[in-house]
Amino acid sequence: MKPKIRRQLDHRKRRIRRRLDKANVDGCQRPVFTASDIHYEIADRTRAIGSGGIGALHALARHVGLIDAIDDRLHLLKFHLPYHESDHVLTFAYNALCDGACLQDLELRRCDEVFLDALGARRLPDPTTAGDFCRRFTEKSIRLLQDVVNDVRIGVWAEQPDAFFTQAVLDMDGTLVETTGQCKQGMDIAYDGTWGYHPLLLTLANTGEVLGLVNRSGNRPSHEGAAAEVDRALTLCFRGGFSKVLLRGDTDFSQTEHLDRWNADARVHFVFGYDAAANLVALAQQIPEKYWRTLQRPRRYEVRTQPRRRPDNVKEAIIVRREFENIQLRSEQVAEFNYRPTACRTTYRMVVVRKNLSVAKGERVLFDDIRYFFYLTNDWVSEADEIVLCANDRCHQENLLAQLHGGVQALRAPVDNLVSNWAYMVMTALAWDLKAWWALLLPEPAGRWREKHHAEKRWVLGLEFKTFVAAFVRIPCQIVRTGRRLVYRLLSWNQHLPIFFRLVDRLRC
């Protein structure tokens, strides 16, 4: 970071600290909102945008070679008048990064002259043209685009430290994409009555990146096509340098006919939830009591100061007062036994959790209930507790899916058929991958600040999409073109700008 920029950031930081100083009580005799006689004017010379961070993200896309890779390998347009394939693909991603929620929001971007100048663009595709580009895709071309992104992804991974490649954790799940349309080819009714599509997603838990996305009809089961996607993801991870891969999924993804094949590779481990069938419950009930031990779950957080009194449970009080059925967890025990699924020739390790529940109504305890949860794994080294906690960590993928639904707005169906909507999802989800690459490329130089920079990197990697956009994209900037330089002149300050400039310096180098 340039010394001048560092001084400016420190100066802005001191100014905001003075304004937020609680000891300064000047002007407390009136409300703090004192603005009045407000007027609006249009600037004649100053030209600015609200999403100034988009320039750094475009520099990131160019730095990792994404733009050239798309244009070199993806050929959907016969003529480039004026758009190339990379222009269309990045338009979808940039629209999501600039708070766009639908295709119609592209009209806001393309009618913003300063935004066009900030990206050096003559013009951008309108919503109709963008939808037509989605309809140009076939399944083969979507796979090709995913391969292009994955090749770029490997280049980003190559810049990570050796510890990054210890183990890749792949999570898989299906999610429903609802649509109110009635003429969308491939839509169907799902198990819960939702009309729409049922895409399958494979994500890398280490970074949150989307390694595989397949759109399917709404009535398809969660696990359909998952084995093929897992094979592609395994090839990608090993090609990227990971020494081991852990596969995780819920009970729908146990896929016993493929377990022997994955187990044959010593680098592949898996932990899958398993349905509590009658035969498994019977086996669990036959385990002698001495082999059951209490499941130790870690605390959610460490108290750094004084422990606070737990607030009253308002929901619990209402349930008791109105005599609703109330199920409470009393204890958890864990045990294990060997098990060979019907479709397998190899015996695996089955870890079982026994949950002791009490069912009450009002103040009366009706009866005790015992429920069993099963986890199938080929990991014979880790403790049973660790297997259970590892399987439970897969639930974080639900948060990631929520980000793709509500933050990135990638899991939508704005076009007219299954394949074109699949293309829309893949291109828009690229915004989430750009966020992950932004964090992964943050430099961690050796020295006194290495630990701090590593913590900042992990923090950015774990940010929600909206928070990331607010911190690093929604930065008001004046756009100035001088000679051969395109200058983004920041017009405001936030506490995350030192991180922002560290990445900008990395991209410029």
N, C-alpha and C positions, 0 to 999 in steps of 0.2 A: 504494500500500500504506500502511495506517495506521502512524504511528510506533510505536504500541504493539506491533503485530504484528511490525514490523521488529526492534524490541528483543528481543522474545521469540524470534524465529528466530535472531538473533545469539547470544543467551544459550544456546540449545540447541546451536548449532554449537560454541561454545566448550567446553561441557560434554563433548560427544562427542570433541572433539579432545584434551581432557585425558585421557580414558579410553583413547584410542588412542595416546597418546604412548609411543613405544618406549623412551624414556629412563627411564620410570617402571617400576622392576623390583620394586616392593613385591608381596609375596605369591607370588613365583615358586617358592617351595618346595613349592607344592601345585598341582594342576590348576586351571584357571580356572573350570571348572564346579563351583561349590560349593553350589548350591541343594540343600536337603534338607528333610525333613518337610513336603512340599508338600500343601496342602489346596485344595479347590475349594468355593466358595460361590456362591449366586445373589444378585445385587444386588437390593435392594428398590426403590431410588429411581433409581439411575443406569441409564440406558438408552443402549446404544451399538450401533454396527454396525461391521463390519470394512471395508466398502466405502464409506467416507465420501465418496470422490470422485464418487460417482454423482450427488450433488446438483449439483455443478458441471456435469456433463454434461447433466443435465436442464435446468439454467439455460441451457446452450448451445443445446439443442434449442428452447427457448422463445425465446431471443434471436434466432436466425436465422429464426424463423417456421415451423419444420418442423411443429409440432403443429397450428397453425391451418390450414396449407396442406393437411395430410392430411385433416383433418375437413371442410374446405370442399369438397374435390374428390373424395375417395374415398368412395363410398357402397356398402357391402357388407351392412350390417346394417339390418333394417327397424325394429328397436327397440333402444334403448340401455339395457339393463338388466343392469349399469350401464355396460358398457364402450362406448367410442367406438372408431372405427377407429384413431385415433392411439394409444389405450391398447394395443391389440393389437400394432401395428407396433413401438412402442417397447419393449414387453415382450420381444420377440425380441432387439432390439439391446441392451437393458440386461442381459438374461440372459447374453449373450456377454461384456459388459464386466465382469460380476461373476463371471467364471470358470465360467459355465455351459457345459457341453459338449453338452447334449442337451435335448430337450423335458422330460424327467423332472426336470431341475434347476430348472424353474420352480416345482416344489412347495416347494423350499427357500426361494425368494424369497417366495412367497405365504403361507408359514407363519411368516415372520419379522415379528413385529408392529412392531418398531422400524424395519425396512426399509420397511414400508408407511407408517409415520408420516413417515419421512425424505422420501418422495416425495409425501406428502399423499394417499395412496391408501386408499380404504376396503378394497379387496381387489384381487387380480390374477387373471388367467385361470389356470385349472389346465391341466395338459398336454393333457387331452382337449379342452377348449374351444379352446386354441391350435391344436391340429391341425385342429379343425373350421373355424376361421377360415381356415387355409391352403386348405382345400377349397372355400371360397367364391369363391376367385379364378378368373377366366378369363384367357386371354391378354390380352384387352383391358384388364382391370383391373390386371394386372401392369404393362403398358405405362404405364397412367395413373399408377400409383404411382411408377414410374421417372421419369416426366415431372415429377411433383411434387417429387421429391428433386432433380432436375436444376435446376428453377427456384430452389429454395432454394440450391443449389450456386452458381448464378450470383450470388446475393446475397452469398455469402461471398467469391467471387472479386472482386466489386466493391470490397471493402475492401483489396485488395492494391495494392502500389506499381506504377508503370507498367512497371518491368522484368519483372514477373511475366508480362505479356502479350506478350512478344517472340515466343515460339513455344511452342505446345503439342505435346507428343510423345505420340502415341497408339500403344500396343503392343497387339497382339492375339494370342491363343493359345487353344487348347482344353485342357481338363484332364479327367481321368477321375474320376468319383465312384463308388466301389465300394459295393455293397450286398450283404448276405448274404440279403436277403429274396427270396422267390420269387413274390410276388403283386403286385409293384409295376408298375402299368400304365406302359408306355413304356420299361421297362428292356430292355437287349439286351446282347449280348456284343461287346466292343470288340476292336480289332486284336491286343491282347496277351493276350486271354483273360479280361479283367476284365468281370464282369457289373455293369451299373449304367447310369449316365448319362454324357453327354459335354458338359458346359456350355461355352459360348463366353464369353470375357471380354475386354472392352476396358478398358484402364486408362490413366490419365493419368500418364506417367512423371514429370512435374514434381512431383506431390504424392502419387502412389500411389492416388488415388481410383478407384473402380470406376465407369466411365461407362456400361458396358453389360454385362449378364449375361443370357444366353439358355440355358435348359436344353434339351438335346436327347437323343435316344435314344443309347444307348451305341455303336451301330454306325455313327453318322454321321461323315463326314469332318470334320477340324478346321476347314476353311475354310467349311463350309456356313453360309450366312446372314451371313457376315462382312461382305460388301459393304453390305448393308442397315444393319447396325449401325454401320459406318464412316460412312455417310451421316448417320445420326442424330447421331453424335458430332461430325462436322464442323459440322453445324448448331448444336449446343450450344456448341462452342468459339468459333465466330465470333460467335454471339449473346452469349457471355460476354465478348467483347472481345479475344480473341487475334488478332494480326495475321497469323500464319502457323501452319500445322499440319504436322507431320512424321508420316507413317504408317510403322510398322515391323512386320515380321512375318517368320516363318521361311519356308522353301520352300513350305509348304502354303498360304501366303497371298498368293502373287504375283498371282493373280486378274487375268490379263492382259486379260480382256474389259472390265474396269472402269478400266484404267490411263489410257486416252485421256480418259475423262470427268473423272477427277480431275486429270489433267495440264492440262486446259483452264482450270482455276482457278489463276491464278498464285500464289495463297496456299498451295496444297497441294503439298508435296513428299513423296516416299516413298523408302524403302530396303527392298527385300524380298530375302530370300534366294531363290536360284533353283537348281532341280535341275541337277546336273552331267550333263546329257544328252550323248550321244555327239557331237552336232554342236557343242555349246559347248566340249567338251574339245578337239575338233579345231581350233576357232578359237583356243583358248588356246595350243595347241601350235605354231600358225603364227606367233605373235607373235615377232618378232626378239628375241634375247637382250638387245640394247642397251636395249630398252624396259622390261625388268624392273628393278625397284629394290627394295632391302631394305625390308621392312615394319618401321617403327619403332614399337614399342609402349612406352608410358610405363611407368615404374616403378610398382609397386603402392603403394609408400609411400616417403617420404623419411626417411632415417636422421637423427634429431635429435641423437644422442649419438655413440657409437662403434659401428661395424658389428660385429655378432656373428658368430661362426663358425657356419656352416651345420651343423645337426645331421646325423648319419648318416641316410641314406635307408634305413630298415629294409625298407620294402616292395620297393624296387629290389633290395636284396641277396637277398631271398627269391626274387624272380622269376629272378634270374641263377642262384642256387644250384640251383633246381629245374628250370631250363631251360624255363621258360614262354616263350611268344612275347612278345617285348618290342619295342614300337613306340616309337621316340623321335623327337622333332622336332629336326631339325638346323638348318633355316633356313626363312624365309618371304620370299617376294617378291610384289610387287603390280604389276599392270599393268591396262590397260583397253582396251576397244574399243567401237564402236557396234553396237547390236543392236536389231532390231525383232522382237518376238514375233509369232507367227502371228496372234493375235487383235487385234493393234494396227495402226494406220495410222501411228503416230509412232515414230520411232527414238529409243531411249533409250541411256543410258550403262551399260555392263556393266563392273563392276569385278571383277577375278578375283584370287584369292590362290592362289599356288602354294606348297604345303607340301612340303618335302623331308624325307622320313622314312627312317629306317633300321630294318629289321626284323631282330632278333637272337634267338638262342636260346642261353641261357647266355652264354659268352664269344665265341661265333661270330656274326659278322654275316652273315646269310643273303643279303640283297639290299637295294637301295635302292628306295624307293617314292615316287612323286610323286602327290599328290592336289590337285584343284582345287576351289575354293569360289567361287561366283558371287553377286554382289549387283547387282540391277537398280535403277537410280535415275534420277530426272529432275533431280537436282542436278548442274549442269554447272560449278559454281563451286568447291566444296570439293575439297581434295586427295583423291587415291585413298585415302591412309592414313586420313584423317578419315572417309571413307565406311565403311571397314571397321570402324574403332573404334566409330563410331556404331551400326552394325548389331550389333556384338558387345555393346554396352551393353543391347540388348534382353533379353539373358539375365537381367538383374536382375528381369524380370517373373516368372521362375521362383521367385525368393525371395518375391515378393508372393503368388504362388499358394500357396506353402507356408504363408504366414501365414494366408491364407483357409482353407486346409485344417486346419492344426494349431493355429493360434493363435485365430482367431475361431470356428472350427468351423462356418463358413458353408456350406462345400461338403460337405453331408451330404444324405441322402435319408431322413428319418424318417417321411414321410407316404406315402400309398398310390398316388399317380399322378404323372405327369410335371409337370403344371401346378402342383399343390399343392406339390411339392418345389421347383419353380422359385420360387414365392412365398416359401417358407421361406428359400431361398438369398438372395433379394433383401433380405428384411427383416433377416436376421441379418448380412449384409454391410454393412448400414447402420452397424453398430458400428465397422467399419473407416473408413468415411467420417467418422463423428463424431470419431474420433481425428485424421484429417487436418484437419478443420475446427478442432479444438482448437488445433492448431499454427498454422494460417493466421490465426487470430484473435488470436494473441499480439501485444500492441502492440509497436511499434518506434519509440518517440518519438525525435525528433532530440536530439542531445546527446552527451555523452561516453560514454554506455553503449550507443549505437546499434549499434555493431559487435558488442558482446557479446550484445545481445538478438537480433540477426539470427542469430548463430551458435547461440544456444539454440533459436530457431525452427526452423532447419534440422535441429538435433539431434533435437528432438521429432518432426519430420516423418519422419525416417528410423528412428525406433525400431521395434523389433519389437513386436508386439501385447502379448505377455506382459510385456515390459519396461515398456511404457506403462501397463498395468494395475497393475503392481507399484509404479510411481512415483507415479501420479496418481489411481488409483481405489482401490486397496487401502490406504486410509488410515483407521485406527481413529478413529471420531468418536463423541462423546457427542451425542445428539439432545435438544435442549432447546426447548420451545415456550414463548415468553414473549410475551403479548399477541398482536400480529399478526406476530411474527417467528418464523421457524423457524431455530434456531441449530445449526450443525454445529460442535461444540467439539472440535478436534483433540486426540487423546490421545497422539500420538507425533510424532517429528520425522524427516524425511529431508532430504537435501541438495537435493532438487528442489522443496521447498515455496516458495521465492521465485518460481519460475516459475509454480507453481500459483496463488499469490495475485495475481500480475500479471494472469492471465486472469480470475480471480474479480472483481477490481476493474474490468476492462474490461466484463464482463457486467453488473455492477451499474450501471455508467454508461449 
